[in-house]
């Protein structure tokens, strides 16, 4: 699965996680599915940190390789 966090959120006590949904082609906030961002917006914004995860380990995706995904 592909997940992302917004770096601006790290100043708060909690950091929201967004998960990619291939049906909607958007990243949805895990805690509030009504908040979402289009795939292209997240992948092209260097203020988002994007990860690939299998639920046990996570690997950061470099900014230059993001738009080649999915």
Phi, psi and omega in degrees: 000156180250127179231159181214151171232150179266125185297333178295338180282347184290349177281348180266172180289338179231149179240117181290144178247135178249138180240137181287133176245114184291337179288319181264350183056041181221159171265122180252139176295130183298320182278346181208093186298345179285342179264120183210161178226142177299149180310309184298324181295316180291313186292335181264354182262113182290355175277354172260137172259123185252138181230149167256131181219150174251008181098343179245326178224157182225144179232129180286140178264127179294146182304318185292341182259357189295313187289351176277352183277155175057000000 
